[in-house]
């Protein structure tokens, strides 16, 4: 039952974007709401000694009064908070913090009014730039025949077969060996250092440095003692920097066989001819080129939006964004067994860099949200369902669990919705702006648009155009408003990639 009730709202602080409101709800209004709830409860409860619906309110109040008054207070705080925000025409940047005044027990007992303060920050008001006066450059590139040839060559290399070498033949670089091995440190075998029937392609770089090279010249039946030193930055701390000896038994030596790129080769990928394979590769590469072209345009647009808009930012939003970035950065460092003190920049400078990134993200987020609000840009259920289905396809055999996860986690759904909304706003602005195409080389097109060219840190992206079937080629799109990502800085400061210890057959 909804009750009419009164409240007094006083603005106690309006400094910049900060707001503090004091709200007072009379005890008599709480009492009225309590009475209404108890009256509803009278027809629902069954108490010994009373007929249904005939329990006196005085008895209900004695039995359930404190519990129900707690519910009344909780509901009243929520309702009055929303009512106060609407009455003052405010747009909170986040959920207001509530601070009750006085003794809550007095309020529950009906001796005091409900008085509390709500503190929050508001979304700033600002004018959007005239997007029709914005000029942007879109990088484009065409797929050339030689690039398709290169893609075919890489496909063939990935599909190469191996044939057993003649009896007594020595292993060469590029050969595929089947081996048993036992790794020892100071003569004692260590966990994870042994395997049987492991496959190793000499030169693949899959095993720790120096391991593969020592098998060049080995023959079937040979016992080879491989001596190596684990890298100082090796992932397993108890092995890092240690000298080890692997007793290796060579069981098979196979040489790579030439793969003929013809119609039969194309049929391995479900295509009827080499020409159809070339067409499929060309189409995939065009899609990749278009994706990168769009990423460059988006980065240029976000840079322009950041340049054209300047306004006060809600401090708490910036702080929350910074904390998220810093936690991600520290997690990456922890993965490398490092702390910020181990890096080549003072921690204060790194923090300052990331705070600027946090400010950029918040500013652009507010700008994009305002564009969406002013132009009725929304994410449809169909678009959201398509994104969910695409996400589920990334986990073959677990689709049902993925759907259930998103059904039970609204925050996860929002993480699906946000990039769709952002892309729709970017497309909307691009329609209004003047966009000029600029033809560039493939290398320039595939330069990471999110990398800061003035920063000595860099992060390489592996752009593989050899996928034939779209459903097998998932591209990870960033929706962080085009700024340098924390993982990038951490990655740039870590040593060369660590090699895993020799792996068991199931991983080869």
N, C-alpha and C positions, 0 to 999 in steps of 0.2 A: 504493500500500500504506500503510495507516494504522498508525502505530507508537505504542506507549505511551511516554510520556516524562514526566519530572518537571520541576518548576520551583519556584522559591522566590519568593514575592510578599511584599513589604514595603511597607506604607503609610508613605510618607515625609512626606506633607502632607495634612491634612484640615481646612483652614481654611475655615469657612463652606461654600460650595458647591464650593470648589476641591479637587481631589484630585490627588495625585501618587503613583504606584506604581512601585516598583523591582522589576523582574523579572529573574531570573537562571535561565538554562537551562544545565545542565552540558554541557561540551564532549563528554562521552561520549554524551549523547543526540543531539547534532547528528551525531556520527560514526555512530551507529546509523542515523539517518535517511539520511545520505549513503550508507552501505553498501546500504541497502534500495533507494534510487533507482538506484544503479549496477547493482545486481543486475537490476532491471527493464530498465535500459538495455542490458544485455548481450544480451538477446534481440531488441533492436530495431535496434541499429547494425550496419553492415556495414563492416568495416575490412579493408584489403588485407593478405593474409597470414594471416588467421584465418577459420576456418569459422564459419558463423552460430551464435551462442550459445556459442562457445568462446573468446571474448576474455577473457583473464585480468583479474580485478578490478584488479590492480595497474596494468595497462596502461590500463584505463578511468579509473582514478583519476588517472593521470599526464596523460591526454589531456583528460578532461572534469571532473576533480575540482573545480577552482576555479569553473567555470561552475555545476556542479550544487550545490556548497556555497552559492553565492549564492542559488540558488533555495530551498535548504533554510532558509537564514537568513530570507529574505523570508516564506516560508510559516510558519515558526516564530514570527516576530514577530506575524503576523496571528492565528494560532491561540492563542498565549499571551495576547495582548491580550484576545481575546474570552473566554478561559477565566478570566482574572484578573477581568474585569468581572463575569462570572456568579458567580464564587466569592465576591466581595465584595458581591454583590447590589446593584450600582450601576446607575444609569440615566444614561449620559453625555448631556449636552446637545448634543454635537457630536463629530465624529471626534477621538479623542485625538491629541495631538502626541507623536511618538516621538523620543527623543534617545538614540542609542547611546553607550555608554560604552566607553572603551578603544580599542584599535586594531582596526579591522574586519579587517585583514589577518591579525592573530593568530587571530581567530575562524575565518576561512576556512582558515587553516593548521592548525586544530585545537589551537592552543596555549593558547587562553583560552576561558572560558565566554562565552556570549552574555549580556551584561548591558545593559539599557536602562531608561530611565525613560519612563513615559507620563503626560502631563499633560492634564487635562480639567476640565470643570465638570459637575456632576450636576444633573439635573432636581430641583427642590425638592419636598419632600413638603408637602402642604397639604390641609386639609379643604374639601370643596365645600359651598357654601351649601345650605340646604334650599329647593329651588326651589318647593315647594308653598306657601311663605310669601311668595313674591315676587308683587307686584302690578304690572301693566303696563297702559298705556293704548294702545289701537290707534286711530289716526285713520282715519275712513272718510268717504266722500262719495258721493252718488248722481249719476249722469249725468242732467242735465236736458235737456229738449227744446231749449231755447235754445242749449245747448252743442253739440248735434248740428247745429243751424242754423248756428252759427258755423263748425263744422268743414266743413260743406257749402260755406259761402261761401269758406273758404280753399282748399278743393279746386277750386272754380270759378276762383278767382284764379290758381291754379297751372296750370290747364288752359286759360287764356284764349288765344284766337286773335288774330291781327293781320291787318288788311286794309289794303291800300295806300290812302293818302290820295289825294285828287284831285290832278291835275297842278298843280304850283305851290303846293300847300298847305304851310304851315309846320309844322315839327315841334313838338309840345307835350310837356309832362311826361307820362311814361307811354308815349310812343311807342317803337316798336322801329325802330332805324336800322341800315342796313347801310352800313358805312364802310370806306374804306382810310385808313391813317394812317402817317405817318413821324414819329417823335419825334427831336428834336435838342436837344443841349446846347451852347451857344456855337456854334451853326451846324453842329455835327457830329452825324450820326446815331449813335445808340448801340444796342448789341446788345439785342435783345428789345423794342425800342421801335417796331417796324414790323409791320404786318399788312395783309392784303387780305381783303375781304368779311367783316369782323368784325361780329358782331351786338352791338348795344348798346341796352339798354332804359334810357331816360332816367329817372333817379330810382332805379335799382336799387342804386346805390352800389358797383358792381363795379369801376369805374375810380377812379383816384386823385381826391381831393377837388378840385372845381372843374372837372373835365373835362366831365362830362355836362351840367352846367348851361349851358355855353357853346354847346351844340348846339341849345338851344331856339330856335326861330325859323328854323332852317336848312331849306332846300328841296333837293329832288333836284337834283344837279348843282352845288350850292354847294361852294366851297372855303373851309373855315373854318380860321383860325389860332387854335388853342387854346393859351393860355398857362397853365401850372400850375407849382406848386412841389411837389416830392416831399416827403413828410413827413420830419421829422428822424429818426424811428425806422423809416424804410423798410427793408425786408429786405435789399435790395441796397445794400451800403455805398457803392459808387461813385456811386449815384444819390441817396442820402439827403440831404435838404435842398437839392438842386440845383434851379435854375430850368430849365424845359424848355418848348420850343415844339413842338406837334404840328401838322403840316400834314394836315388831314383833308379827305377827299373824301366827300361824302354821295352814296350811290348809290341808297338806298331809304328811304322814310319810310312806316311803317305805324302805324296807330292800333289800339288794343285793341278787339276786338269783344266785345260782351256775350255771355256764355255762359249759355244757358238751362239751369237745373237741372231736368231732367225725366228721363223714362225713358230717352231716348236718351243723356243725359249719363251715366246709371248704366251703360249698356252699354259705355262706354269702359273701365270697370273690371271687365268680365266679369260684371256682375250684371244680372238681367233687368228690374229696375224700380227706380224711385227709392226705394220703400219698402224693398226689399232692400238698397239702398245705405245707407239710414238705419240699418237693423238691423245691417249689417256695421260701420258706424262706431260704433254704440252698443256693440257687443260688444268692439271694439278699445279703446274708451275705458274700458269696465269693466275690461278686463285691465290697462290702464295705471293705473287707479285702485287696483286690487288690488295691483299691483306697488309703487306708492308707499306704500300702507298698510302693506305688509309691510316696506318699508325703514324707515319710522318706528318700527314695532314692534321691528325688529332693532336700530336705534340705541338705543332706550330700554332694550332688554334688555342690550345690551353695556355701556351706561352703568351699569346696575344690577350686572352681573357685576363690572365694574371696581371699583365701590363696595364690594361685599361680600367681595372677596378681596384680601388683603394678605399678601405673602410675599416673601422675598428672591429676586431675579431673577439668573439666570446672567449675569455681567458681559459675557462675550464675545458672548452672544446679543444683548444690548442694543446692544453696540458694532457688531455686524454689521448689525443693523436700522437703527441710526442712520446708519451709513455709506451704506447703500442709499438712505435717505431724502435724505441730504445730496447724494449724487451726482445724484439725480433733480432736486433743487432747483437745483444748479449747472448741470445740463444745460439746464434751463428758462431760467435767467439767461443762459447762453451763447447760447441761441437769440435772446435779446433784446439781444445785444451788451452785457451788463452783468456786474457782479460783485456780491458781497454788499455791498461798500463803497458801491455806488450806491444802496442802499435806504434807506428812512426809519427803519429800526431798526438799532441796533448789532448787528454780527454775533454777539456773545456772547449777546444776548437771543434772536436767531433760533435759534441753536444750542441754547439752553436749552429753547425751545419744542419743537423737533423731538426733543430727547432725551426729553422727557416723552411725546411721541407714540410714540417707539420703545419706551419702557418700557410704555406702555399696550398696544401691539401684542403685545409679548412676553408680558405678563401674561395678556391675553385668549387668546392662542394656546395658552398652557399650560393655562388653565382649560378651553377648549373641547376640547383634546386629552384632558384628564383625564375630562371628561364622556363623551367618545366611548369612552375606554378602559374606564371603569367600567360602561358600559351597552351595550357591544358594538355601537357604531354604526360601520358601515363603508360604504364606497362599493363597490357591486357593479360587475361588469364591464359589465353592461347599461347602468347609469347612465353609466359612463365612455365607453362606445361611443356613447351618445346625445349626450354632450357633444362627443365628437370629430366625430361626423357634423354636428352643428350648427356647429362651427368650420369644417369643410370647406365647408359651404354658403356661408360668407362669402367664398369664393374660387372663384367659378364658373369652370369650365374647368381648375382647378388642384387638384381634389379629391385626385387620386392623389398629387401632390407633398406635400399636407398630411398625408395618412395616412403617407407614407414618413417625413416629418420627425418625426412623433410616435413612429413605430416605432424610430427611430434616436436619440431623445433622451428618456431616462427622466425628466430634470428637467422637460421640457416637459409630459410626461404628469402629473407631480406637480402642475404648475400648473393642470391641468385638474381634477385630483382634489380639490385643497384647497378650492376654493369649494363644491363639491358636499358635501363632508364638513361644512364650516362651516354650510351651510344646513340640513343634516339635524340637526345638534346644536341649532341655533336652534329648529327645529320641535319637537324633543324637549322642550326646556325650556319652550316656549310651551304644550305640552300639560299640563305640571305646574303652571305658574304660573296666577294669576288674571288673566285678560285682559279688560278692560272696553273696549267700543267707545265712541268719542266722535265724533259727527257734526260735521264742520267744512266750511268752504267749499273749493271747488276750489283756490283760490290757496293756502290754508294747507296743503292736502294736498300740493301740488306744491312747497312750500318745501323746499329741500335739507335733508334731515335731518342731513347730515354737516357743515353749516355751523355755525360757532361764532357764536352771536348776540351774544356779547360782544366779538367781534373786529371791527375795522373793515374787515377784508378780506372779500370776498364773491366767489362764483363762480356765475354764472348758468347754469341748465340750460335747454336748449331742449326743451320738452315738446310734441311735435307729435302730435296725435291724428288726423291726416288720412290715415294709412295704412289701406288697406282690407285688404290681404292680409298676414297675419301673417309669411309667409316673407320679405316685403320690409321688415319693420320689425324691426331688430335693436337690442335694448336692452343697453347696457353696464352690467353689474352690478359694483359694487365689493365686494371681499372683503378690505378692509384693516381690519377690526374697527372700523369706524365712526368713524375719527378724521379730522381735517382733513388733506387731502393736500398734499404739498409743492407740486405744480403749482398748487394753489389760491392759495397765498401768492404764488408768483411771478407768476401771472396777475393777481392783484389789484394788484400793484405795477407792472405794465407799463402803458404809455400805451394810449390807445384803439387798437383794432385797425387794423393797417396795411392800406391798400388796395393791391391789386396793380396793376402797370402794365397798360395796355391789353393784353388777351390776344388770341391768335390765334384764328381761327375755330373750330378744333377744340375749344377750351375754352369757347366761348360757347354 
